[in-house]
Amino acid sequence: MKVAFRNFRNNVTPGIIKILGLSVSLSAVFIIWSYVINENKYDSGIPNSNRVYRLDAQWASMPPFIGHILNQNLGNEMVAARLNFVSDIGIQVNNVPFNLKDLAFADSTFFKVLALKFIAGDPEEALNKPYSLVLSEATAKRLFGTADALGKIIRFENQADFTVTGIIKDYPFMHLTLEVIASIVTLEKIGRPGILQAYDGWSYPTYLILPEGADKTRYETKIREHLAKFRYDENFHLKPFDEIYYSHEYENESNTKHGNLLYNRVLVAVSIFILLLAAINFINMTIANAVSRSREVSFRKLQGASKTELVIQFLFETAIFIFAAILLCIIFLWFLNPLLTSLTGFSVNFSSFLTNHNLIITITGLLIFIAISGIYPSIYISSFTFLTDKRRITGSPGHIGIRNGLIIFQNLVSVSLIICTLIANRQFRYMNRKDLGFNKNGVVILKLNSQLKEHMDLFRQKLLTSPEISSVSFSSRIPGNYWGSWCCVNIEGKENKYFNNYVDPDYLKTLEIKLKEGRNFSYENPGDLKATYMINETGIKMYDLKNPIGQIITPGNGIKGTIIGIFRDFHYRGLNYEQTPLILFYTPEYKNYINIRLSHADTKRTLEKIRNTWDEVCPAFSFEYRFLDEIYDEQYSAERKFEGLIFSFAMLALLIAGIGLYGLSVYSIERRTKEIGIRKVNGASISGIMIRLNRGIVKWVIIAFLLASPIALYSMNKWLQKFPYRADLSWIDFVLGGLIALVIVLLSVSLQSWRAATRNPVEVLRYE
């Protein structure tokens, strides 16, 4: 311990560089691991979740009849529970308006399928009766100020009173968002009788729990055979509950969170590379400092120290450096956590590393890191003797080869990450600039409630009196939001599936969607309300119709009607999806959203006018709004987060490499001080000396660039394949990535080179 601290005191600058490089690297690694640990918490800790499955077919939701008939006929072998989700519900608690983002209607068997922990109430009875509901602990506190909310009343949509019959523990790490769960039998009271036995309507996610040790394949076969009796010929299969979070998104999959296992693996790989970069810095800096330890090693050997004892000594010193870096890392993260929470929504929780599994992984990882960082320098330095030529300690061909290889690897990782970041950024710029077929900017979205649905025309008229508002329309869906409902359209005996949207005549105008052929819906033509439809270009191409206007079609609602217009394709589901057929219905029912196009630059004043109109028409409901462009761009949040992380770690990799190269340049220039002085005396220019000192680094960066380019090309080409609409790869991103890395590397070493080149040679040579 004394020797370690004495060595640090005698070599403060390289010691600080070592600790700083390690602490920055470890901070990044702990952030990555915390994120991955958080992701892996999803759907864990729920009793018997290994026996729970979601029934899937082409879609992730079922008709309500399927859950009903499975419980009726196979209830002695399995238990099924249906869910039905509703979003943005207006409620009142003690006459105070609130907005619920999500509400789930669930069968009384739901808590038999998912054994969620109850804080208050009886899970067996909680959802048996109509107008009963269960709250999460956090929701109860938000609405009532306390989790003790059992028996309290919540008024929904100013129409019906629900009684709180249970409080459950919060489950933030579950693919289902379950803040408020109401009894599903309530739907028959507030909807239409018999809705829970409806044969169609694929909007009820259905979960089942099978017996212990059940054969999933056998039960899948049994379910298919049983449902075939009721003319369901879909390929039903059981999706394990624990696999849903990391699975691909299904059609008709509402209210389901998904993680990205590939991104997690990429992040873990990046963390390993960051650790390797830190280890490389440590190795290079330690060996560069080898001259100062050669006399110590020689004296120890003369006093009888064995090579093994010396290796253990230097490994111990490595461990001290690493634990000092861990302490500094903890301090960094303590101050960074608030910023991290605001930017990413999660923070580093060190207690999550203290579980048996994570603690073993962390300790094992640190031991491996100590071994990687310390073994080679320890063996190398412990091999010195009095006979070792001190001038060749850090200049032997073997060491130089290893050092240069490590430098190339450092820059290879950095350049690869920078190129990947530039390509990802090109893709997102392409997605932002691509013509979507509609204008998402300047549109405010409001959620319709029961009062507004009764006064839609009045609300529209009041809004349109304001010159700041150019158009108002109502629709059942909005671009970028959930579009999970299909309808089957029959044209000339051919049937294809279409997405649908219930709109009014102002919809195309509000979203600035172009009409390609025919006409729009009209308020003045009452016949448009009964049986007229508009279809997008892709829908017409699917049927290869030559004269589509006036064509008789039969949508899934069973009402024959006429195609009156063809509108231009627009990306209503985002650029993550291929263009698909879309049919627009004009009906006064089934509206969920208000679309308001602003025409005035003073957005704040316009929103205040909309709020005042809202308070006039529906004062019992909380006014909440969103902008369409924000809603639309949310679907790319995972990809943008990925781009941001890769960019951050690319800069971090360059920083670590720069710290290491700075330290190496200090040692290298110290060794060449006399050479530089002699060259200056013989007429060498400052620029010539700097070029000579830096050209080795430039050479290794160029080699790293040549190796990194095909790696980045392959990786990003695979990543881009997930986008139906993607930007072309460009050589500019590769060259720019190499130049960025080169400039940053040169900046990290040029200061020392400039100081050496401008130093008075007399100061260096006078002792001769």
C-alpha positions in Angstrom: 0.0 0.0 0.0 2.9 2.4 0.9 4.6 1.7 -2.4 1.4 2.2 -4.4 0.8 5.6 -2.8 4.5 6.6 -3.1 4.4 5.7 -6.8 1.2 7.8 -7.3 2.8 10.8 -5.5 5.8 10.6 -7.8 3.6 10.3 -10.9 0.6 12.5 -10.2 -0.3 13.4 -13.8 -0.4 9.9 -15.2 -2.1 8.7 -12.0 -4.9 11.2 -12.3 -5.2 10.4 -16.1 -5.6 6.7 -15.2 -8.2 7.3 -12.5 -10.1 9.9 -14.5 -10.3 7.6 -17.6 -11.4 4.6 -15.5 -14.0 6.6 -13.5 -15.6 8.1 -16.7 -15.7 4.7 -18.3 -17.2 3.0 -15.2 -19.8 5.7 -14.9 -20.9 5.0 -18.5 -20.9 1.3 -17.8 -23.0 1.6 -14.6 -25.5 3.8 -16.5 -25.8 1.2 -19.3 -26.1 -1.7 -16.9 -28.7 0.1 -14.8 -30.8 0.7 -17.9 -30.5 -3.0 -19.0 -31.3 -4.2 -15.4 -34.4 -1.9 -15.4 -35.5 -3.4 -18.8 -35.0 -6.9 -17.5 -37.3 -6.2 -14.6 -40.3 -6.1 -16.8 -42.9 -8.8 -16.1 -40.8 -10.3 -13.3 -41.9 -10.8 -9.7 -45.5 -11.8 -10.5 -46.4 -15.2 -8.9 -47.1 -18.0 -11.4 -46.3 -15.7 -14.4 -44.6 -18.7 -16.0 -48.0 -20.3 -16.4 -49.7 -17.2 -17.9 -50.1 -16.7 -21.7 -51.8 -14.3 -24.0 -53.9 -15.8 -26.7 -52.8 -14.5 -30.1 -53.7 -15.1 -33.7 -53.1 -12.7 -36.5 -53.7 -10.1 -33.9 -53.0 -9.7 -30.2 -56.6 -9.2 -29.3 -59.6 -11.5 -29.5 -63.4 -11.1 -29.9 -65.1 -11.0 -26.5 -66.9 -14.3 -27.4 -63.6 -16.3 -27.3 -62.8 -15.5 -23.7 -66.4 -16.2 -22.7 -66.6 -19.6 -24.5 -63.2 -20.7 -23.2 -64.3 -20.1 -19.6 -67.6 -21.8 -20.3 -66.3 -25.0 -21.9 -62.6 -25.3 -20.8 -62.8 -23.6 -17.4 -62.0 -26.8 -15.6 -58.6 -26.8 -17.3 -57.7 -23.2 -17.7 -58.8 -19.7 -16.6 -59.3 -16.9 -19.2 -59.6 -13.2 -18.5 -60.5 -10.6 -21.1 -59.3 -7.0 -21.1 -60.6 -3.9 -23.0 -58.7 -0.6 -22.9 -60.1 2.9 -23.1 -57.8 5.9 -23.2 -58.1 9.5 -22.0 -61.1 9.3 -19.8 -62.5 12.3 -18.0 -63.4 11.7 -14.4 -64.4 13.7 -11.3 -63.3 13.1 -7.8 -65.2 15.2 -5.2 -66.2 17.5 -8.1 -62.5 18.0 -9.1 -61.8 17.0 -12.8 -59.0 14.6 -13.7 -57.9 12.9 -16.8 -57.1 9.1 -16.8 -54.6 8.2 -19.5 -55.6 4.6 -19.5 -58.5 2.5 -18.2 -58.7 -1.3 -18.4 -62.0 -3.2 -18.2 -61.3 -6.7 -17.0 -63.1 -10.0 -16.2 -63.6 -10.9 -12.5 -61.2 -13.8 -13.2 -58.3 -11.4 -14.0 -56.7 -11.6 -10.6 -56.8 -15.4 -10.8 -54.8 -15.2 -14.0 -52.4 -12.4 -12.8 -51.9 -12.7 -9.1 -51.2 -9.0 -8.5 -50.6 -8.0 -4.9 -53.6 -6.3 -3.2 -53.0 -3.6 -0.6 -56.7 -3.4 0.2 -59.8 -5.2 -1.0 -60.5 -8.8 -1.9 -59.1 -10.0 -5.3 -61.8 -12.7 -5.5 -64.7 -10.1 -5.2 -63.1 -6.9 -6.5 -64.4 -7.1 -10.1 -67.6 -9.1 -9.7 -70.1 -6.3 -9.8 -70.8 -3.6 -12.3 -69.4 -0.1 -11.6 -66.6 -1.4 -9.4 -62.9 -0.7 -10.0 -59.4 -1.3 -8.7 -56.8 1.4 -8.5 -53.0 1.2 -8.4 -51.5 2.7 -5.2 -50.0 5.6 -7.1 -53.3 6.4 -8.9 -55.2 6.3 -5.6 -52.7 8.8 -4.1 -53.0 11.0 -7.1 -56.8 11.1 -7.0 -57.5 11.0 -3.3 -54.2 12.1 -1.7 -53.9 8.7 0.1 -53.8 5.0 -0.8 -56.7 4.5 1.7 -59.4 4.9 -1.0 -61.4 1.7 -0.5 -65.2 2.4 -0.9 -64.7 5.9 -2.4 -66.6 7.1 -5.4 -65.2 8.2 -8.8 -67.6 9.7 -11.4 -66.7 8.7 -15.0 -67.5 11.1 -17.9 -70.0 12.9 -15.7 -72.4 10.0 -16.3 -71.7 7.0 -14.0 -70.4 6.5 -10.5 -67.8 3.8 -9.8 -66.9 2.4 -6.4 -63.3 1.6 -5.5 -63.2 -2.0 -4.5 -59.5 -2.6 -4.3 -56.0 -1.1 -4.3 -53.1 -3.0 -5.9 -49.4 -2.5 -5.6 -47.8 -0.4 -8.3 -46.3 -2.5 -11.2 -44.2 0.0 -13.2 -42.2 -2.8 -14.8 -45.0 -4.7 -16.5 -45.9 -4.7 -20.2 -49.5 -3.9 -19.3 -50.3 -0.4 -18.0 -52.8 -1.1 -15.2 -53.5 2.1 -13.3 -57.3 1.7 -13.2 -59.1 -1.6 -13.7 -62.9 -1.6 -13.9 -65.2 -4.6 -14.0 -65.8 -5.7 -17.6 -69.5 -6.4 -16.9 -69.9 -2.7 -16.7 -69.6 -2.5 -20.5 -73.0 -4.1 -20.9 -74.5 -1.4 -18.6 -72.9 1.6 -20.4 -72.6 0.0 -23.9 -75.1 -2.4 -25.4 -76.5 -5.7 -23.9 -74.6 -8.8 -25.1 -71.4 -7.0 -26.1 -69.4 -9.5 -24.0 -70.6 -12.4 -26.2 -70.0 -10.6 -29.5 -68.6 -13.0 -32.1 -66.6 -10.2 -33.9 -64.8 -7.1 -32.6 -61.1 -8.1 -32.2 -60.3 -5.7 -29.4 -60.2 -7.8 -26.2 -56.6 -9.0 -25.2 -57.2 -12.4 -23.6 -54.9 -13.9 -21.0 -55.0 -17.4 -19.7 -53.4 -19.3 -16.9 -52.7 -23.0 -17.5 -52.2 -25.8 -14.9 -48.7 -26.4 -13.4 -46.4 -28.2 -15.9 -49.0 -27.9 -18.7 -47.8 -28.7 -22.3 -48.3 -25.4 -24.1 -48.4 -27.0 -27.6 -51.1 -29.5 -26.5 -53.3 -26.6 -25.1 -52.8 -24.6 -28.3 -54.1 -27.6 -30.3 -57.0 -28.0 -27.9 -57.9 -24.3 -28.2 -57.8 -24.3 -32.0 -59.9 -27.4 -32.2 -62.5 -26.0 -29.8 -62.7 -22.6 -31.4 -63.0 -24.2 -34.9 -66.4 -25.5 -33.8 -67.5 -21.8 -33.7 -66.0 -21.1 -37.2 -62.8 -19.5 -36.0 -60.2 -20.8 -38.3 -57.3 -18.5 -37.3 -53.9 -20.0 -36.2 -54.3 -19.4 -32.5 -51.2 -19.7 -30.3 -50.2 -18.9 -26.8 -47.6 -16.2 -26.2 -45.8 -16.6 -22.8 -46.4 -13.7 -20.5 -42.7 -13.3 -19.8 -41.9 -13.0 -23.5 -44.4 -10.3 -24.5 -42.3 -7.3 -23.5 -39.4 -8.2 -25.8 -41.5 -9.5 -28.6 -42.4 -7.6 -31.8 -45.4 -5.4 -31.8 -48.6 -7.2 -33.0 -51.5 -5.7 -34.9 -54.4 -4.8 -32.5 -52.0 -4.7 -29.6 -53.3 -1.9 -27.4 -51.8 -0.6 -24.2 -48.7 -2.8 -24.4 -45.2 -1.7 -23.7 -42.3 -3.2 -25.6 -38.6 -3.2 -25.1 -36.0 -3.9 -27.7 -33.8 -6.8 -26.9 -31.4 -6.0 -29.8 -30.8 -2.5 -28.4 -30.1 -4.0 -25.0 -27.5 -6.3 -26.5 -26.0 -3.4 -28.4 -25.7 -1.4 -25.2 -24.1 -4.3 -23.3 -21.6 -4.7 -26.2 -20.9 -1.0 -26.1 -20.3 -1.2 -22.3 -17.8 -4.0 -22.8 -16.0 -2.0 -25.5 -15.9 1.0 -23.2 -14.3 -1.1 -20.5 -11.8 -2.5 -23.0 -10.9 1.1 -24.0 -10.4 2.0 -20.4 -8.3 -1.1 -19.9 -6.2 -0.2 -23.0 -5.6 3.3 -21.6 -4.5 1.8 -18.3 -2.2 -0.7 -19.9 -0.5 1.8 -22.2 -0.1 4.4 -19.4 1.3 1.8 -17.0 3.8 0.5 -19.5 4.7 4.1 -20.6 5.6 4.6 -16.9 7.7 1.5 -16.8 11.0 3.3 -16.8 10.3 4.9 -13.4 9.6 1.4 -11.9 12.6 -0.4 -13.4 15.1 0.4 -10.6 12.5 -0.5 -7.9 11.9 -3.9 -9.6 15.6 -4.6 -9.9 16.2 -3.9 -6.2 13.3 -6.1 -5.1 14.7 -8.9 -7.1 18.1 -8.4 -5.5 16.4 -8.6 -2.1 14.9 -12.0 -3.1 11.5 -11.1 -4.5 10.1 -13.6 -7.0 8.4 -12.7 -10.2 5.1 -14.0 -8.9 5.3 -11.7 -5.9 6.0 -8.8 -8.1 3.1 -9.6 -10.4 0.8 -9.8 -7.3 2.2 -6.4 -6.1 1.4 -4.7 -9.4 -2.1 -6.4 -9.7 -2.8 -5.0 -6.2 -1.8 -1.5 -7.3 -4.2 -1.9 -10.3 -7.0 -2.9 -7.9 -6.3 0.2 -5.8 -6.6 2.4 -9.0 -9.8 0.7 -10.0 -11.4 1.1 -6.5 -10.4 4.7 -6.4 -12.0 5.1 -9.8 -15.2 3.4 -8.5 -15.4 5.9 -5.6 -15.0 8.8 -8.1 -17.6 7.1 -10.4 -20.1 7.0 -7.5 -19.6 10.7 -6.9 -20.1 11.4 -10.6 -23.3 9.4 -10.7 -24.6 11.0 -7.5 -24.5 14.4 -9.3 -25.5 13.1 -12.7 -28.6 11.2 -11.5 -31.1 14.1 -11.6 -30.0 15.0 -15.1 -30.1 11.4 -16.2 -33.7 11.1 -14.8 -34.9 14.2 -16.7 -33.3 13.1 -20.0 -34.0 9.3 -20.0 -36.7 8.7 -17.3 -34.5 6.4 -15.3 -31.6 6.8 -12.8 -28.8 4.6 -11.6 -30.0 2.7 -8.5 -27.0 1.1 -6.9 -29.3 -1.1 -4.8 -30.3 -2.9 -8.0 -26.7 -4.2 -8.2 -26.9 -5.7 -4.7 -29.2 -8.7 -5.7 -27.4 -12.0 -5.6 -27.4 -12.4 -9.4 -26.3 -8.8 -10.2 -23.8 -8.7 -7.4 -22.1 -11.8 -8.7 -22.0 -10.4 -12.3 -20.6 -7.0 -11.0 -17.9 -8.5 -8.9 -16.9 -11.0 -11.6 -16.8 -8.2 -14.1 -14.6 -6.1 -11.9 -12.2 -9.0 -11.3 -12.0 -9.7 -15.0 -11.3 -6.0 -15.6 -8.6 -5.9 -13.0 -7.0 -9.0 -14.6 -7.2 -7.6 -18.2 -5.8 -4.2 -17.0 -3.1 -5.5 -14.7 -1.8 -8.9 -15.9 0.2 -7.8 -19.0 1.7 -4.7 -17.4 2.5 -6.6 -14.2 4.3 -9.5 -16.1 6.1 -7.0 -18.4 7.4 -4.7 -15.6 8.2 -7.6 -13.2 10.6 -9.0 -15.9 13.1 -6.1 -15.5 16.6 -6.6 -14.1 19.7 -4.5 -13.7 20.8 -5.8 -17.0 17.7 -4.5 -18.8 18.5 -1.7 -21.2 16.4 1.1 -19.8 16.3 2.9 -23.2 14.4 -0.1 -24.6 12.0 -0.7 -21.8 9.1 1.2 -23.5 10.6 1.0 -27.0 11.0 -2.7 -27.6 9.4 -4.0 -30.9 7.1 -6.3 -29.0 5.8 -3.7 -26.7 5.4 -1.1 -29.6 3.5 -3.6 -31.6 1.1 -4.3 -28.7 0.7 -0.6 -27.9 0.0 0.3 -31.5 -2.5 -2.6 -31.8 -4.3 -1.3 -28.8 -4.4 2.3 -30.1 -5.8 1.0 -33.4 -8.5 -0.9 -31.5 -9.4 2.2 -29.5 -9.8 4.3 -32.6 -11.6 1.5 -34.4 -14.4 1.4 -31.8 -14.6 5.2 -31.7 -14.8 5.6 -35.5 -17.3 2.8 -35.8 -19.6 4.4 -33.3 -19.3 7.9 -34.9 -20.1 6.5 -38.4 -23.1 4.6 -36.9 -24.3 7.8 -35.3 -24.0 9.8 -38.5 -25.9 7.1 -40.5 -28.7 7.0 -37.8 -28.9 10.7 -37.9 -29.2 10.6 -41.7 -32.1 8.2 -41.4 -34.0 10.4 -38.9 -33.4 13.5 -41.0 -34.8 11.6 -43.9 -37.9 10.6 -41.9 -38.4 14.2 -40.7 -38.1 15.6 -44.2 -40.0 12.9 -46.1 -43.4 14.0 -47.4 -45.9 12.3 -45.1 -48.9 13.1 -47.4 -50.3 15.4 -44.6 -49.2 18.3 -42.5 -48.7 17.3 -38.9 -47.5 20.8 -37.8 -49.8 23.3 -36.2 -52.6 20.9 -35.2 -53.9 20.6 -31.7 -55.5 17.4 -30.6 -58.2 17.2 -27.9 -59.9 14.1 -26.6 -63.7 14.0 -26.9 -65.7 13.4 -23.8 -69.4 12.6 -23.2 -70.4 16.3 -23.0 -68.5 17.3 -26.1 -70.0 14.5 -28.0 -73.4 16.0 -27.3 -72.3 19.5 -28.4 -69.7 18.8 -31.2 -71.3 21.3 -33.7 -71.6 24.0 -31.0 -67.9 23.5 -30.0 -66.8 23.6 -33.7 -68.8 26.8 -34.4 -67.4 28.6 -31.3 -63.8 27.6 -32.2 -64.2 28.8 -35.8 -65.3 32.3 -34.7 -61.7 32.8 -33.7 -59.4 34.0 -36.6 -56.5 32.1 -35.1 -58.2 28.8 -36.0 -58.5 27.8 -39.6 -60.2 24.4 -39.4 -61.8 22.0 -37.0 -62.6 18.3 -37.6 -63.5 15.2 -35.6 -62.1 11.7 -36.1 -62.0 8.3 -34.5 -58.2 8.1 -34.9 -55.2 10.4 -35.3 -52.0 9.8 -37.2 -49.2 8.2 -35.3 -51.5 6.9 -32.6 -53.0 3.4 -32.2 -54.4 2.2 -35.5 -55.2 -1.4 -34.6 -58.7 -1.9 -36.0 -59.3 -3.4 -39.4 -62.4 -3.8 -41.5 -62.9 -6.1 -44.4 -63.9 -4.5 -47.7 -65.7 -6.4 -50.4 -65.3 -5.1 -54.0 -66.5 -7.2 -56.9 -66.4 -10.3 -54.8 -62.8 -9.7 -53.6 -62.2 -9.1 -49.9 -59.2 -7.3 -48.4 -58.5 -5.8 -45.0 -58.4 -2.1 -44.6 -57.7 0.2 -41.7 -60.5 2.6 -41.1 -61.2 6.0 -39.7 -64.5 7.7 -38.9 -64.2 11.4 -39.9 -66.2 14.4 -41.0 -66.0 16.6 -44.2 -63.4 18.9 -42.7 -60.9 16.1 -42.0 -58.9 16.3 -45.3 -58.8 20.1 -45.0 -57.6 20.1 -41.3 -54.7 17.7 -42.0 -54.1 19.1 -45.5 -54.5 15.7 -47.2 -54.9 16.1 -51.0 -57.9 14.7 -52.8 -56.6 12.9 -55.9 -59.9 12.0 -57.6 -63.7 12.4 -57.0 -65.1 14.6 -54.2 -65.0 15.0 -50.5 -67.8 14.3 -48.0 -70.2 17.2 -47.7 -72.3 18.6 -44.9 -74.9 19.7 -47.5 -75.4 16.2 -48.8 -77.3 14.1 -46.2 -76.8 11.0 -48.4 -73.1 11.0 -47.6 -73.9 10.1 -44.0 -75.5 6.8 -45.0 -73.3 5.0 -47.6 -70.4 6.9 -49.1 -66.8 6.1 -48.6 -63.4 7.5 -49.5 -60.3 5.2 -50.1 -56.6 5.9 -50.4 -54.4 5.2 -53.4 -53.0 2.0 -52.0 -56.5 0.6 -51.4 -57.4 1.3 -55.0 -54.2 -0.3 -56.3 -54.9 -3.4 -54.3 -58.1 -4.1 -56.3 -56.6 -2.8 -59.5 -59.7 -0.7 -60.2 -59.7 1.3 -63.5 -62.7 3.5 -62.7 -63.1 3.4 -58.9 -65.4 6.5 -58.5 -69.0 5.2 -58.2 -67.8 1.6 -57.5 -70.1 -0.2 -55.1 -68.3 -1.6 -52.0 -69.3 -3.5 -48.8 -67.1 -2.6 -45.8 -67.1 -4.6 -42.6 -70.1 -2.6 -41.3 -72.2 -4.5 -43.8 -73.6 -1.3 -45.4 -73.2 -1.2 -49.1 -72.0 2.2 -50.4 -70.3 4.1 -53.2 -66.7 5.3 -53.5 -67.0 9.0 -53.9 -63.4 10.0 -53.6 -59.8 8.9 -53.7 -57.3 10.7 -51.4 -53.6 10.7 -51.7 -51.7 8.1 -49.6 -50.5 9.6 -46.3 -48.4 7.9 -43.6 -51.0 7.7 -40.9 -49.2 4.9 -39.0 -45.7 6.4 -39.4 -42.7 5.5 -41.5 -42.0 2.4 -39.4 -44.9 0.7 -41.4 -45.5 0.0 -45.1 -48.3 2.0 -46.7 -51.5 0.1 -46.2 -55.1 0.5 -47.4 -57.3 3.0 -45.6 -61.0 3.7 -45.8 -62.8 6.8 -44.4 -66.3 6.7 -43.2 -68.5 9.8 -42.6 -70.7 9.1 -39.6 -71.7 11.3 -36.6 -70.8 8.4 -34.3 -67.5 6.8 -33.2 -65.6 10.1 -32.9 -62.8 10.2 -30.3 -60.6 13.2 -31.2 -60.9 16.8 -32.1 -58.3 18.1 -34.7 -57.8 21.9 -34.6 -55.5 23.6 -37.2 -54.0 26.8 -35.9 -53.5 29.7 -38.4 -52.0 32.2 -36.0 -48.4 32.4 -34.8 -49.4 33.2 -31.2 -49.9 29.7 -30.1 -50.2 30.5 -26.4 -53.0 33.0 -26.9 -54.8 30.6 -29.3 -54.6 27.8 -26.7 -56.1 30.1 -24.1 -59.0 30.8 -26.4 -59.5 27.0 -26.9 -59.4 26.5 -23.2 -62.1 29.2 -22.6 -64.3 27.6 -25.2 -63.8 24.2 -23.6 -64.7 25.6 -20.1 -67.9 27.0 -21.6 -69.0 23.7 -23.3 -67.8 21.1 -20.8 -66.7 22.7 -17.5 -66.8 19.3 -15.6 -63.9 18.0 -17.6 -60.2 18.8 -17.3 -58.7 20.6 -20.3 -55.8 18.7 -21.7 -54.3 19.1 -25.2 -51.4 17.7 -27.3 -49.8 18.7 -30.6 -50.1 16.3 -33.4 -46.4 16.5 -34.4 -45.5 15.5 -30.8 -47.9 12.5 -30.9 -46.6 11.4 -34.3 -42.9 11.7 -33.4 -43.4 9.6 -30.2 -43.5 6.4 -32.2 -39.8 7.0 -33.1 -38.7 7.5 -29.5 -36.9 4.2 -29.2 -34.9 4.8 -32.3 -34.1 8.4 -31.3 -33.0 7.1 -27.9 -30.8 4.6 -29.6 -29.2 7.3 -31.8 -28.6 9.5 -28.7 -27.0 6.6 -26.8 -24.8 5.6 -29.7 -23.7 9.3 -30.2 -23.1 9.7 -26.4 -21.0 6.6 -26.3 -19.1 7.5 -29.5 -18.1 10.8 -27.9 -17.2 9.0 -24.7 -15.1 6.5 -26.6 -13.3 9.4 -28.2 -12.8 11.1 -24.8 -11.3 7.9 -23.3 -9.1 7.4 -26.3 -8.1 11.1 -26.2 -7.2 10.9 -22.5 -5.1 7.9 -23.2 -3.4 9.4 -26.2 -2.7 12.6 -24.2 -1.0 10.6 -21.5 1.0 8.6 -24.0 2.0 11.8 -25.9 3.4 13.3 -22.7 5.6 10.2 -22.2 6.6 10.0 -25.8 7.6 13.7 -26.0 9.6 13.4 -22.8 11.6 10.5 -24.3 12.2 12.6 -27.5 13.0 15.9 -25.9 16.7 15.8 -26.7 15.9 14.7 -30.3 13.5 17.6 -30.7 16.1 20.1 -29.4 18.8 18.7 -31.8 16.4 19.0 -34.8 15.6 22.6 -33.9 19.2 23.5 -33.6 19.7 22.0 -37.1 17.0 24.2 -38.6 13.7 22.1 -38.2 10.5 24.2 -38.2 7.8 24.1 -35.6 5.3 22.7 -38.1 7.8 20.1 -39.3 8.4 18.9 -35.7 4.7 18.7 -35.0 4.0 16.7 -38.1 6.8 14.3 -37.2 5.4 13.9 -33.7 1.8 13.4 -34.8 2.2 11.4 -38.0 2.2 8.1 -36.1 -1.1 8.8 -34.5 -2.6 9.8 -37.9 -1.4 6.6 -39.4 -3.1 4.5 -36.7 -6.4 6.5 -37.1 -6.4 5.9 -40.8 -5.9 2.2 -40.3 -8.6 2.2 -37.7 -10.9 4.0 -40.2 -10.2 1.4 -42.9 -11.1 -1.4 -40.5 -14.1 0.4 -39.0 -15.9 1.3 -42.2 -16.9 -2.2 -43.3 -18.0 -3.0 -39.7 -20.2 0.1 -39.5 -21.5 -0.5 -43.0 -22.6 -4.1 -42.2 -24.1 -3.1 -38.8 -26.1 -0.1 -40.0 -27.3 -1.8 -43.2 -28.8 -4.5 -40.9 -30.4 -1.8 -38.7 -31.8 0.2 -41.7 -33.5 -2.9 -43.0 -36.2 -2.6 -40.3 -37.4 0.7 -41.9 -39.7 0.3 -44.9 -38.7 3.9 -45.9 -35.0 4.5 -45.4 -32.2 6.8 -46.5 -29.5 5.7 -48.8 -26.1 5.0 -47.3 -23.6 7.7 -48.3 -19.8 7.7 -48.4 -19.9 11.2 -46.8 -20.9 9.7 -43.4 -17.9 7.4 -43.5 -15.4 10.1 -44.5 -16.9 12.6 -42.0 -16.7 10.0 -39.2 -13.0 9.4 -39.9 -12.3 13.1 -40.0 -14.1 13.8 -36.7 -12.1 11.0 -35.0 -8.9 12.3 -36.5 -9.5 15.9 -35.5 -10.4 15.0 -31.9 -7.4 12.7 -31.6 -5.1 15.4 -33.0 -6.5 18.0 -30.6 -5.7 15.6 -27.7 -2.0 15.3 -28.6 -1.2 18.5 -30.5 -1.0 20.7 -27.4 1.9 18.6 -26.1 3.5 18.5 -29.5 3.2 22.3 -29.9 4.8 22.9 -26.4 7.7 20.5 -27.3 8.2 22.1 -30.7 8.2 25.7 -29.4 10.5 25.0 -26.4 13.9 26.6 -26.4 16.5 23.9 -27.4 19.1 25.5 -25.1 17.1 24.4 -22.1 17.1 20.8 -23.3 20.7 20.6 -24.4 22.7 22.8 -22.1 23.5 20.0 -19.6 25.5 18.3 -22.4 
